[in-house]
Amino acid sequence: MQPITDALARAAATAGYAPSIHNSQPWHWRVHDEVLDLYADHSRRLGITDPDGRLAVLSCGAALHHARTALSAQGWDARVIRLPEAAEADHLATITTAGRIPVTARALRRVQTIEIRHTDRRPVTATPVDGDRLSAVMAAVEREGARLHVVPAGRIVELASAVSFAQRTEAAEEAWRAELAYWTGGTRPTGTGVPDAAIPDRPTQTTVASRDFGHAGALPVSAEHDTGATFAILYGEQDCATGWLRAGEALSDAWLTATELGLSVLPLSAATEVPATRLALRRLLADLGEPYLVLRLGVADPDHAGAPHTPRLRADQTIERP
Ligand SMILES: Cc1cc2nc3c(=O)[nH]c(=O)nc-3n(C[C@H](O)[C@H](O)[C@H](O)COP(=O)(O)O)c2cc1C
């Protein structure tokens, strides 16, 4: 195999570590002719929770950023064309390489961070997130063309009530409950979904409610209240596939940056899944942009690694090679 094709296939495999809504991994990669194409895979889309595909495309954006990161660490200058075919909405990106670049220590460290990043749903420690670390996470988001709005203390109640309303609205719908159970219960397809080991064994004490998975998991959590948490809204200019894809790339960069700085990131997507609460988030942003995702940021407990890693599909299930 040619070295570039080999590097592209390896980048697609590394992208498999990316976070995704309910660990659905809604991506499909095609390696051909020294090109890596990214497609959204409808067979793993959440039709009830995410009818427009916002969170599926956002998850694919995170995978795209992981692939770009992996190519840099292999010394390839990655070039990306986003939404390359106007008539083919599922074709999200085309990656090519534009020659060799020096492999930096930072790029190598980033790929290691990809393997250790994970979602930690336990309460964060009481230590508040300091300005320097928050600025680094914000800079990562902005590097990828999105923005981060830190919700001020005086408006947290508004955010909390939007998230609670969204969760109640969703839980009232039988089809929605069935979809959640499919991805988080015993029937989830092998290599996907959220296992009990990553779900708290009792509701966590928090100002803004975390996802209610409909059942208790097996992740031991303390009775601490996450008073040290910072809540922020990831947002941008466009409420369309380009905006969602860039938001996913920004989420990946921000999460890897946070992980390297000892911060935990917990996405809370319920309020962007329900149209009425998406509007409420827009108002919280003073109509400055389109809300993509609520994030809880906090100082991770250095003494505990947290939940074990969630499973992933095999590379040959998501990567097509001629
Ligand atoms: C777009 C998106 C939305 C998510 N929404 C939530 C959420 O509302 N609540 C939650 O606990 N986790 C949420 N997650 C985290 C995923 O469940 C997690 O990434 C997935 O299970 C894989 O696990 P890992 O991040 O530990 O690798 C979200 C992730 C993404 C990318």
The ligand as an ORCA input file, in Angstrom:
! r2SCAN-3c Opt
* xyz 0 1
  C     -22.878     15.613     20.218
  C     -22.724     14.891     21.546
  C     -23.735     14.980     22.496
  C     -23.598     14.323     23.725
  N     -24.580     14.474     24.683
  C     -24.408     13.922     25.901
  C     -25.378     14.135     26.937
  O     -26.360     14.857     26.758
  N     -25.161     13.548     28.146
  C     -24.069     12.742     28.379
  O     -23.948     12.232     29.491
  N     -23.133     12.519     27.416
  C     -23.273     13.105     26.198
  N     -22.321     12.910     25.226
  C     -21.159     12.053     25.494
  C     -21.307     10.712     24.780
  O     -22.280      9.914     25.409
  C     -19.931     10.014     24.751
  O     -19.055     10.771     23.951
  C     -20.008      8.605     24.197
  O     -20.769      7.785     25.032
  C     -18.607      7.992     24.028
  O     -17.951      7.928     25.265
  P     -16.558      8.659     25.529
  O     -16.768     10.151     25.318
  O     -16.231      8.326     26.958
  O     -15.551      8.129     24.552
  C     -22.435     13.553     23.996
  C     -21.418     13.494     23.027
  C     -21.553     14.151     21.824
  C     -20.423     14.108     20.823
*
